[in-house]
Amino acid sequence: MSPSINAVRAGGFQADFSRKIQSMKPATKLFLTALWPLLLLATVCGTIAGLIGSWASTFLVTTIIILLGFAYHAWKLSQIHVWLDSDLRAADLPDAFGTWGDVLSNLYRIIRQNRVDQQTLSSSLTRFQEAATALPDGAVMLDNENNIVWCNPAAEQHWHISLVRDRMQTITYIIRMPEFIAFLAARNLAESLTLKYTHLIDAGGSREISLSVQLVAFGDEQTLLLSRDISERERLERMRSDFVANVSHELRTPLTVMAGFLETMHQTDIAGGTKPELLKRSLNHMSQQTERMQRLVDDLLALSRLEDAHNKLAESIIDMQGLVQASVNDAKVMSAGRHQVTVNAEPSWLLGNRDEISSLVSNLVSNAIRYTADGGHVDVSLRVQQAELHFTVRDNGEGIAPEHLPRLTERFYRVDRGRSRVAGGTGLGLAIVKHVLMRHGGRLDIESTQGTQHHGSTFRVIFPVGRTMVSQPKPQAVAA
């Protein structure tokens, strides 16, 4: 056989062997890579020992070398075990050569990559939780058994739950409203649920809360429970509905009266002069109702102007002592001696819109006259306290129940509708006061007492420091 043929066969054998090595499993390839140096060393040393001595020495040397090799591998395995139980620092990584060097290097690279992935995942989770925490809406993460996995602070406030205390607790054990339990059981993701319940306040009080609730599915049978507080929206909607109903009623009442008298005049022989007293009485009533409608329309227009964002506040220096005294004089004419009206107004000036401030003062003083029984007292005071201007109207009327106080500044809100209409109010006076104060940065404090010796109401308007002046300004600074 020629040398060339032998070379070709040797090359083919090497190629086949290389392909077999490449096709082996990584574990088999690693085992053979670690085994063949040990076997080669044992063969060489055993052969040398056999040439020098007997076959018994060959067996002994070979056995010792193999045992030493396995001892080395066991030692490296124990070092890896100790390192894996530690903090996995690079400085503590065991030293090795050959196959063990490659194994340890790859192992540390994998652990380091896992650490980077964990840090990235942890950072993403932290950002998600921070974003969910900042949401104004409540979010509760539930598992497939409706256990609380996570929730944000808004959800804790909405549902009276605590992530620390109630984590992995079934939410239906905490929220026991039947409609909510049925909503979770139905798992209808296309619909929302509106829940109403009483929310306890830390001060000991309570208020009605309305929540809009919706479910969102994500992950493996997990659910996100979203909740939104719609109490304010419902309150505004109720105010709008009440406003439409009340203004319609307020306008319909005088129109009904006028239509009735006009019909009576048509059916009665007034032109012949047979009943001149009926004509006079009818005209008086119609004039009163016309004036009432005119006041109502004027107040509605005034409110519209106050709410108009394009209506800029035209300011000037106002002599508050003179303005309050003028309003009190008008109130005395309105009272016609039926009330005792006193005024204690200190010299003071205010930066603001004169017409709006005049309307505020007039509304508060006239309301005190209207809703205080004949013979009652109305005290008006104006003073500067801690650089703030305090305008106070105090009466000894029947007083107002506490549940009505928060709603007094709503349009057409009346504590006693019949009494209000007899008094001649439009139901818009305190709404105007509120909007004037909003434009001037002031506030309104209301106190009232019923059923005691010191019954009555106190309305106090406080203007901020920046608008109050205690000394008379220069003449050129006073607007005409």
C-alpha positions in Angstrom: 0.0 0.0 0.0 1.4 3.3 -1.0 2.2 6.1 1.5 -0.3 8.4 -0.2 -3.1 6.0 0.4 -2.2 5.6 4.1 -2.1 9.4 4.4 -5.6 9.7 2.9 -6.9 7.0 5.3 -5.3 8.7 8.3 -6.8 12.0 7.3 -10.3 10.4 6.9 -9.9 8.8 10.3 -9.1 12.2 11.9 -12.0 13.8 10.3 -14.4 11.1 11.5 -13.0 11.3 15.0 -13.3 15.2 14.9 -17.0 14.9 13.8 -17.7 12.4 16.5 -16.2 14.7 19.1 -18.2 17.6 17.9 -21.4 15.5 17.9 -21.0 14.5 21.6 -23.1 16.0 24.3 -21.3 18.8 26.3 -21.3 16.7 29.5 -19.7 13.7 27.7 -17.2 15.9 25.9 -16.3 17.6 29.3 -15.9 14.1 30.9 -13.6 12.9 28.2 -11.6 16.1 28.2 -10.9 15.7 31.9 -10.3 11.9 31.8 -7.8 11.5 29.0 -4.9 13.5 30.6 -5.4 11.4 33.7 -5.3 8.2 31.8 -2.4 9.3 29.7 -0.4 10.2 32.8 -1.3 6.9 34.5 -0.3 4.9 31.4 3.1 6.7 31.0 4.0 6.4 34.7 2.8 2.8 34.9 4.9 1.9 31.9 8.0 3.5 33.4 7.3 1.7 36.7 6.9 -1.6 34.8 10.2 -1.2 33.0 12.0 -0.4 36.2 10.3 -2.8 38.5 7.6 -5.4 38.4 4.0 -5.4 37.2 2.8 -5.0 40.8 4.6 -1.7 41.0 3.0 -0.7 37.7 -0.5 -1.4 39.1 0.3 0.4 42.3 1.6 3.6 40.5 -1.3 3.6 38.1 -3.8 3.3 40.9 -2.2 6.0 43.0 -2.2 8.4 40.0 -5.9 7.7 39.3 -6.8 8.2 42.9 -4.9 11.4 43.1 -6.7 12.6 40.0 -10.1 11.8 41.4 -9.0 13.4 44.7 -8.1 16.6 42.8 -11.5 16.6 41.1 -13.3 16.0 44.5 -11.3 18.9 46.0 -12.3 21.3 43.2 -15.9 20.2 43.6 -15.9 21.0 47.3 -14.3 24.4 46.5 -17.1 25.1 44.1 -19.7 24.0 46.6 -18.3 26.4 49.2 -18.1 29.2 46.7 -21.7 28.8 45.6 -22.8 29.0 49.2 -20.9 32.3 49.7 -21.5 35.8 48.2 -20.2 34.6 44.8 -17.5 37.2 44.7 -14.9 37.0 41.9 -12.0 37.3 44.4 -13.2 34.1 46.2 -13.4 32.1 42.9 -11.2 29.0 43.2 -8.1 28.8 41.1 -7.8 25.9 38.6 -6.2 25.0 35.3 -7.3 23.1 32.3 -10.9 21.9 32.3 -11.7 23.2 35.7 -10.4 26.6 34.8 -12.8 26.7 31.8 -15.7 25.4 34.0 -15.2 28.0 36.7 -14.8 30.8 34.3 -18.0 29.9 32.5 -19.8 29.5 35.8 -18.8 32.9 37.0 -19.8 34.5 33.7 -23.3 32.9 33.9 -23.8 34.1 37.5 -22.6 37.6 36.7 -25.1 37.8 33.7 -27.9 36.5 36.0 -27.0 39.3 38.5 -27.2 41.9 35.7 -30.6 40.5 34.6 -31.9 40.5 38.2 -30.8 44.1 38.7 -32.5 45.1 35.5 -35.6 43.3 36.4 -35.6 44.7 39.9 -35.1 48.2 38.5 -38.0 47.8 36.1 -40.2 46.5 38.9 -39.2 49.4 41.2 -40.1 51.9 38.4 -43.4 50.1 37.8 -44.2 50.3 41.5 -43.2 53.9 41.7 -45.5 54.7 38.8 -48.4 52.7 40.2 -47.9 54.4 43.6 -48.2 57.8 42.0 -51.4 57.0 40.3 -54.5 58.8 41.7 -56.6 55.7 41.0 -56.4 52.6 43.1 -54.7 49.4 41.8 -54.9 46.0 43.5 -53.1 43.0 42.0 -55.0 39.8 42.6 -54.0 36.2 41.9 -56.2 33.5 40.4 -57.8 33.0 43.9 -58.5 36.7 44.4 -55.7 37.0 47.0 -54.0 40.4 47.3 -50.5 40.3 45.8 -49.8 44.0 45.7 -51.7 47.4 45.9 -50.9 51.1 45.8 -51.6 53.7 48.5 -54.7 55.0 46.6 -56.2 51.4 46.8 -55.3 51.2 50.5 -57.4 54.4 51.1 -60.3 53.3 48.9 -60.7 49.8 50.3 -59.3 50.3 53.9 -56.6 47.6 53.3 -52.9 47.5 54.1 -50.3 45.9 51.9 -48.2 45.0 55.0 -51.1 43.5 56.9 -53.3 42.1 54.2 -50.8 40.7 51.6 -52.0 37.3 50.3 -55.3 37.7 52.0 -58.5 37.0 50.0 -60.0 40.3 49.2 -63.6 39.1 49.5 -62.8 38.4 53.2 -62.1 42.1 53.7 -64.6 43.7 51.3 -67.8 41.9 52.0 -70.3 43.9 49.9 -72.5 41.4 48.0 -72.4 43.4 44.7 -68.6 43.5 44.8 -68.3 39.8 45.5 -70.7 39.0 42.6 -68.7 41.4 40.4 -65.5 39.5 41.1 -67.1 36.1 40.6 -68.6 37.2 37.2 -65.2 38.4 36.0 -66.8 40.6 33.4 -63.9 42.7 32.1 -66.1 44.8 29.8 -68.3 46.4 32.5 -67.6 48.5 35.5 -69.3 48.6 38.9 -70.2 51.7 41.0 -70.0 51.1 44.7 -71.3 53.5 47.4 -70.2 53.2 51.0 -69.6 55.2 54.1 -65.9 56.3 54.5 -64.8 56.8 58.1 -62.6 59.9 58.8 -59.8 60.0 61.3 -61.5 62.8 63.2 -64.4 60.6 63.9 -66.8 61.7 61.2 -67.8 60.0 58.0 -68.6 60.8 54.4 -70.2 59.0 51.5 -67.8 57.6 48.9 -68.6 56.5 45.4 -66.1 54.2 43.6 -66.0 53.2 40.0 -64.5 49.7 39.9 -63.1 47.8 36.9 -61.2 44.5 36.3 -58.2 44.1 33.9 -56.8 40.7 33.2 -53.0 40.1 32.8 -50.4 37.4 33.3 -51.4 33.9 34.1 -55.0 34.2 35.4 -54.1 37.3 37.4 -56.4 40.3 37.7 -55.8 44.0 38.3 -58.6 45.6 40.3 -58.8 49.4 39.4 -60.8 51.8 41.5 -61.6 55.5 41.0 -63.1 57.9 43.4 -66.0 59.6 41.5 -67.6 61.2 44.6 -66.7 64.7 43.5 -68.0 64.1 40.0 -71.3 62.8 41.3 -71.6 65.8 43.6 -71.0 68.2 40.7 -73.5 66.3 38.6 -76.0 66.5 41.4 -75.4 70.2 41.8 -75.9 70.7 38.1 -79.1 68.7 38.2 -80.3 70.6 41.2 -79.4 73.9 39.6 -81.5 73.2 36.5 -84.4 72.0 38.6 -84.2 74.9 41.0 -83.8 77.7 38.5 -86.7 76.3 36.5 -88.8 76.2 39.7 -87.7 79.7 40.7 -88.7 81.1 37.3 -91.9 79.1 37.0 -93.3 80.3 40.4 -93.5 84.1 39.5 -94.7 83.3 36.0 -97.5 81.2 37.3 -98.6 83.9 39.7 -98.5 86.6 36.9 -100.4 84.3 34.5 -103.0 83.6 37.1 -103.6 87.3 37.8 -103.7 88.1 34.1 -106.3 85.4 33.5 -108.3 86.8 36.4 -108.1 90.3 34.9 -109.3 89.0 31.6 -112.3 87.2 33.1 -113.3 90.1 35.3 -115.0 93.3 34.2 -112.1 95.5 35.3 -112.4 97.9 32.5 -115.9 98.9 33.7 -114.4 99.8 37.0 -116.6 97.3 38.9 -113.6 95.9 40.9 -110.8 98.5 41.0 -109.4 96.9 44.3 -108.8 93.6 42.4 -106.9 95.4 39.7 -104.7 97.2 42.2 -104.0 94.0 44.2 -103.3 92.1 41.0 -100.9 94.7 39.7 -99.1 94.9 43.1 -98.6 91.1 43.1 -97.4 91.1 39.5 -95.0 93.9 40.2 -93.5 92.0 43.2 -93.1 88.9 41.1 -91.5 90.9 38.3 -89.0 92.4 40.7 -88.3 88.9 42.0 -87.6 87.6 38.5 -85.4 90.6 37.8 -83.3 90.0 40.9 -83.0 86.4 39.9 -81.8 87.2 36.4 -79.4 89.8 37.7 -77.9 87.4 40.2 -77.6 84.7 37.5 -75.8 87.2 35.2 -73.6 88.3 38.1 -72.6 84.6 38.8 -71.9 84.1 35.1 -69.6 87.1 35.0 -67.8 85.9 38.2 -67.2 82.5 36.7 -66.0 83.8 33.3 -62.3 83.2 33.0 -62.0 86.0 30.5 -63.5 88.5 33.0 -60.3 90.0 34.4 -60.4 91.5 37.9 -60.5 95.3 37.7 -59.0 96.4 41.0 -59.0 99.7 42.9 -58.5 100.9 46.5 -61.9 100.5 48.3 -62.8 102.4 51.5 -64.3 99.5 53.4 -65.6 101.5 56.3 -67.7 103.7 54.0 -68.8 100.7 51.9 -70.0 98.7 55.0 -71.7 101.7 56.4 -73.6 102.3 53.2 -74.7 98.7 53.1 -75.9 98.8 56.7 -77.9 102.0 55.9 -79.6 100.1 53.1 -80.3 97.2 55.4 -81.9 99.5 58.0 -84.3 100.8 55.3 -85.0 97.2 54.3 -85.7 96.3 58.0 -88.0 99.3 58.5 -87.3 99.3 62.2 -88.1 95.7 62.8 -84.5 94.8 63.8 -81.8 96.3 65.9 -78.8 96.8 63.5 -75.5 97.8 65.0 -72.2 98.4 63.1 -68.6 98.7 64.4 -66.4 99.4 61.4 -62.7 100.3 61.8 -61.0 102.5 59.1 -59.6 100.1 56.6 -59.0 99.9 52.8 -59.0 96.9 50.5 -57.5 96.3 47.1 -60.2 94.7 45.0 -63.2 95.2 42.6 -65.6 97.6 44.2 -68.8 96.3 42.6 -68.0 92.7 43.6 -67.0 93.6 47.2 -70.1 95.7 47.5 -72.3 92.8 46.3 -70.6 90.5 48.9 -71.2 92.9 51.8 -74.8 93.6 50.7 -75.7 90.0 50.3 -74.4 89.0 53.8 -76.1 92.0 55.6 -79.4 91.6 53.7 -79.5 87.8 54.4 -79.1 88.5 58.1 -82.1 90.9 58.0 -84.2 88.5 55.9 -83.7 85.4 58.1 -83.8 87.1 61.5 -87.2 87.4 63.1 -88.7 90.8 63.9 -87.1 92.2 67.1 -83.9 90.4 66.5 -80.3 91.8 66.5 -77.9 92.0 63.6 -74.3 93.0 64.4 -71.9 94.1 61.7 -68.2 94.5 62.4 -65.1 95.3 60.3 -61.6 95.1 61.8 -58.0 94.2 60.9 -56.5 91.2 62.8 -53.0 90.1 62.1 -52.9 92.2 58.9 -56.0 90.4 57.6 -59.3 92.2 57.1 -62.2 90.5 58.9 -65.8 91.4 57.9 -68.4 89.7 60.2 -72.2 89.6 60.2 -73.7 88.1 63.3 -77.5 87.6 64.0 -79.6 85.9 66.7 -82.0 84.2 64.3 -83.1 80.5 64.5 -79.7 79.2 63.4 -78.8 76.6 60.8 -78.4 72.8 61.4 -74.8 71.5 61.0 -75.6 69.2 58.1 -76.7 72.3 56.0 -73.5 74.4 56.6 -71.3 72.7 53.9 -73.9 73.3 51.2 -75.0 76.8 51.9 -72.9 78.3 49.1 -74.4 76.1 46.4 -76.8 77.7 44.0 -80.4 77.7 45.1 -79.6 75.6 48.1 -82.2 76.5 50.8 -82.5 75.3 54.3 -86.2 76.1 54.4 -87.6 76.7 50.9 -90.9 78.2 52.0 -89.3 80.6 54.5 -86.7 81.6 51.9 -89.3 82.6 49.3 -91.3 84.5 51.9 -88.1 86.4 52.8 -87.6 87.3 49.2 -84.2 85.8 48.6 -83.1 84.4 45.2 -81.0 81.5 46.6 -77.9 82.8 44.9 -76.5 85.3 47.4 -74.0 83.0 49.2 -73.0 81.5 45.8 -72.1 85.0 44.7 -70.2 85.6 48.0 -68.2 82.4 47.5 -67.2 83.3 43.9 -66.2 86.9 44.8 -63.9 85.5 47.6 -62.4 83.0 45.1 -61.5 85.9 42.9 -60.0 87.9 45.8 -58.2 85.1 47.5 -60.4 85.3 50.6 -62.4 82.7 52.6 -65.8 82.4 54.3 -66.2 80.9 57.8 -69.7 80.0 58.9 -70.8 79.2 62.5 -74.3 78.6 63.6 -76.1 77.4 66.8 -79.7 76.2 67.3 -81.8 75.5 70.3 -79.7 77.3 72.9 -79.9 80.7 74.6 -77.2 82.0 72.2 -78.8 80.8 69.0 -78.0 82.5 65.7 -75.5 82.5 62.9 -72.1 84.2 62.2 -70.7 84.7 58.7 -67.1 85.9 58.7 -65.2 87.0 55.6 -61.4 87.1 55.8 -59.4 88.9 53.1 -55.7 88.0 52.8 -52.8 90.2 54.0 -51.7 91.3 50.5 -55.1 93.1 49.9 -55.5 94.8 53.3 -54.4 98.3 54.2 -54.8 99.9 57.6 -53.7 103.4 56.7 -55.4 105.8 54.2 -53.7 105.6 50.8 -52.5 108.6 48.9 -55.3 110.4 47.0 -53.7 109.7 43.6 -53.7 106.0 44.4 -57.5 105.9 44.9 -59.4 104.9 41.8 -62.6 106.9 40.9 
